[in-house]
């Protein structure tokens, strides 16, 4: 497609030079530019992306999107056609998604797409929806914290919801490989920055809203407004029928159900006055949940999923709401059985999510759980789910990431120490901050009189916690979940909580023989 034709078809205006350049791909990373590529220079605060124009040209790029007059001239010097867009991040991103949507020929138009947003539960809910769709025989994929996953292929992603150029490349790849449905985690950052705009969602699920990412959004009101875009703004960008589902146990979700016509409510027994879908936990164990579903005019249906803990009741209910939303939007189920029976029958087909209430099995009589919980609310929910399943003590290991919301550090410590018999405070991803200074801020929130220790080295902290545990105790290692690295400075170093827990258990086993 000619550069000028692309801009015209996307209804994007720009100062342009050599609009006759023939574009065959779009790239945001100069190292991935191919012959015929349109190289996108994203506005940034840490470096000038125009510096990579010569590298992109050397790889065969024929054109560039730039955001300054200097960049426009640099593109000319590199021998590239160029289009100058506004430097304002929102305006720039608005143009990018429109261009990508046209270039990749509206990749989600003929897919079933469900988005999941909320502070906690996004990953598990989206994962479960993908598994349940797959169990129906649908060729389904997933995009989110755990990467890009389509049948027969998996790869890591640098963001929960990638930037538009990368995201649209993935969407087009999924379509071209025959994927029929996608479950996508949609982060508040992505919604605020217009990364996910243009995706033609059939359905969306809102799980909850608690404090997180205030370093980015500034206020809880702005944080909520970003997430609300998935239910109001993005559905206006498609001709598809859209249906949303919101958790009535969250006050924001309850308000949205009352205010947004296309959104129905789901909840537990106490939410039945507004709920379209009701869930009741029949049994909750360390390794499974039995859930009964109910809806107006339908007989209840019950199923058991291999997921432990009370909050996985909510994740399973959220996923069920997502499937019901898809049914209402585009007729997901064709069989004659009731929708609730069909959904409940899928529970047994789902898989535990890596790093989400993941059990590290051992023969020491000690429960060891690894979980991604990294907000005060998530830690509360995690430990509240663990306590009823624990015969002995709860020992919690956690830290807080550097270069992130500092206000939640003491709140994390309060949530953990209130619910633990022993709290072990350690490093998470310190990034460019001093690890000891992070720990000092965390420790101010430890509840007076509660037992705690602080050990900067995460491996030593996990070994200490496992070594302190006795049969019947549960060691909870929170914050990093599936991550197999630790970020110190700007470098990722190999580190996996699950492997370190196994090492500590092996040492413990050797010492008792």
LINCOR-V300777 format. One record per residue. SS is DSSP state (H for helix, E for strand, - for the rest). OMEGA is omega in radians with two decimals (NA if undefined). Layout:
ss-><SS;SS>
omega-><OMEGA;OMEGA>
//
This chain:
ss-><-;E;H;H;H;H;H;H;H;-;-;-;-;-;E;E;E;-;-;-;-;E;-;-;E;E;E;-;-;H;H;H;-;-;-;-;E;E;E;E;-;-;-;-;-;-;-;-;H;H;H;H;H;H;H;H;H;H;-;-;-;-;E;E;E;E;-;-;H;H;H;H;H;H;H;H;H;-;-;-;E;E;E;E;-;-;-;-;H;H;H;H;H;H;H;H;H;H;H;H;H;H;H;-;-;-;-;-;-;-;-;E;E;E;E;E;E;-;-;-;-;H;H;H;H;H;H;H;H;H;H;H;H;H;H;-;-;-;-;E;E;E;E;E;-;-;E;E;E;E;-;-;E;E;E;-;-;-;-;-;-;-;-;H;H;H;H;H;H;H;H;H;H;H;H;H;-;-;-;-;E;E;E;E;E;-;-;H;H;H;H;H;-;-;-;-;-;-;-;-;-;-;E;E;E;E;-;-;-;-;-;-;-;H;H;H;H;-;-;H;H;H;H;H;H;H;H;H;H;H;H;H;-;H;H;H;H;-;-;-;-;-;E;E;E;E;E;-;-;-;H;H;H;H;H;H;H;H;H;-;-;-;E;E;E;E;E;-;H;H;H;-;-;-;E;E;E;E;E;E;E;E;E;E;-;-;-;-;E;E;E;E;E;E;E;-;-;E;E;E;E;E;E;E;E;-;-;-;-;-;H;H;H;H;H;H;H;H;H;H;H;H;H;H;H;H;H;H;H;H;-;-;-;-;-;-;-;-;H;H;H;H;H;H;H;H;H;H;H;-;-;-;-;-;-;-;-;E;E;-;-;-;-;-;-;-;E;E;E;E;E;-;-;-;-;H;H;H;H;H;H;H;H;H;H;H;H;-;-;-;-;-;-;E;E;E;E;E;-;-;-;-;-;-;-;-;-;H;H;H;H;H;H;H;H;H;H;H;H;-;-;E;E;E;E;-;-;-;-;-;E;-;-;-;H;H;H;H;H;H;H;H;H;-;-;-;-;-;-;-;-;E;E;E;-;-;-;H;H;H;H;H;H;H;H;H;H;H;-;-;-;-;-;E;E;E;E;E;-;-;-;-;-;-;E;E;E;E;-;-;E;E;E;E;-;-;H;H;H;H;H;H;H;H;H;H;H;H;H;H;H;H;->
omega-><3.10;-3.10;-3.12;3.12;3.11;-3.14;3.14;-3.12;-3.13;-3.11;3.11;3.13;3.12;2.93;-2.96;3.00;-3.13;3.11;3.13;-3.14;-3.09;-3.07;-3.13;3.08;3.09;-3.10;3.09;-3.14;-3.09;3.14;-3.13;3.11;-3.14;3.07;-3.12;-3.04;2.89;-3.09;-3.09;3.06;-3.12;3.02;-3.13;-3.12;-3.05;3.09;3.14;-3.07;3.10;3.13;-3.09;-3.14;3.11;3.12;3.13;3.12;3.13;3.11;3.10;3.09;-3.12;-3.08;-3.13;2.95;-3.06;-3.04;3.06;3.10;3.10;3.09;3.11;3.11;3.12;3.10;3.11;3.14;3.13;3.12;-3.08;2.87;-3.05;3.01;-3.09;3.13;3.11;3.12;3.11;-3.00;-3.11;3.13;3.13;-3.12;3.09;3.12;-3.09;-3.09;3.12;3.11;-3.14;-3.12;3.11;-3.08;-3.11;3.03;3.01;-2.93;-3.09;-3.05;-3.09;3.01;2.89;-3.07;3.07;3.10;3.11;3.09;-3.07;-3.14;-3.10;3.05;-3.10;-3.03;-3.10;-3.12;3.13;3.11;-3.13;3.11;3.11;-3.14;-3.12;3.06;3.12;3.13;3.08;-3.09;3.10;3.07;-2.94;3.11;-3.08;3.01;-3.13;-3.08;-3.12;3.01;3.10;-3.07;2.99;-3.08;3.10;-3.08;3.08;3.00;-3.14;3.05;-3.13;3.12;3.06;3.02;-3.05;3.03;-2.91;-3.10;3.12;-3.08;-3.12;3.01;3.12;3.14;3.13;3.10;3.12;3.12;-3.07;3.10;3.00;3.11;-3.08;-3.10;3.13;2.95;-3.02;2.95;-3.12;-3.06;3.11;3.08;-3.10;-3.14;3.13;-3.07;3.08;3.14;-3.03;3.13;-3.13;3.05;-3.05;-3.10;2.97;-3.03;3.08;3.14;3.01;-3.05;-3.09;3.07;3.04;-3.00;3.03;3.01;3.11;3.02;3.14;-3.02;3.13;-3.11;3.08;3.12;3.11;3.09;3.10;-3.10;3.12;-3.11;-3.11;3.13;-3.13;-3.06;-3.11;-3.05;-3.06;3.08;3.11;-3.08;3.14;3.06;3.13;2.93;-3.11;3.04;3.10;3.08;-3.11;-3.11;-3.11;3.11;3.04;-3.09;3.09;3.10;3.13;3.14;3.14;3.12;3.13;-3.00;-3.04;-3.00;-3.05;-3.07;3.04;-3.09;2.99;-3.12;3.12;-3.04;-3.06;-3.09;-2.92;-3.13;-3.14;-2.94;2.94;-3.14;3.14;3.06;3.07;3.11;3.10;3.12;3.08;3.13;-3.11;-3.05;3.08;3.08;3.02;-3.01;3.03;3.14;3.07;3.09;-3.12;3.07;3.13;3.05;3.12;3.10;-3.06;3.07;-3.12;3.13;-3.14;3.14;-3.09;2.99;-3.07;-3.08;3.01;2.92;-3.13;3.11;3.13;3.09;3.10;3.10;3.10;3.09;3.09;3.10;3.10;3.09;3.08;3.11;-3.13;-3.07;-2.98;3.05;-3.09;-3.07;3.13;-3.06;-3.07;3.11;3.08;-3.12;-3.12;3.09;-3.12;3.13;-3.10;-3.14;-3.13;-3.06;-3.06;-3.08;-3.06;3.14;3.03;-3.10;3.12;3.07;3.07;-3.07;-3.09;-3.10;3.01;-3.01;3.14;-3.12;-3.11;-3.08;-3.12;3.01;3.08;-3.12;3.07;-3.08;-3.07;-3.07;-3.10;3.00;3.12;-3.13;-3.13;3.10;3.09;-3.11;3.14;-3.08;3.05;3.09;-3.09;-2.99;-3.12;-3.10;-3.04;3.10;-3.09;-3.09;2.98;3.12;-3.03;3.05;3.09;3.03;3.09;-3.09;3.06;3.14;3.13;-3.08;-3.11;-3.05;-3.10;-3.06;3.10;3.11;3.07;-3.12;3.12;-3.13;-3.10;-3.04;3.09;-3.00;-3.08;3.03;3.06;3.11;3.11;-3.12;-3.07;3.11;3.00;2.97;-3.05;-3.12;-3.04;3.11;3.06;-3.11;-3.12;3.11;3.07;-3.14;-3.13;3.12;3.11;-3.02;3.12;-3.11;3.12;-3.10;-3.11;3.11;3.13;-3.08;3.12;3.00;3.04;-3.11;-3.03;-3.08;-3.03;3.12;3.12;-3.13;3.12;3.11;3.12;-3.10;3.13;3.13;-3.14;-3.05;3.07;3.11;-3.10;3.10;3.03;3.05;3.12;3.13;-2.95;2.93;-3.04;3.01;-3.07;-3.04;3.14;-3.12;2.95;-3.11;3.07;-2.96;3.06;-3.08;3.05;3.09;-3.14;3.10;-3.08;-3.11;-3.11;3.13;3.13;3.07;3.11;3.09;-3.13;3.11;3.12;3.09;3.12;3.13;3.14;-3.10;-3.11;3.14;NA>
//
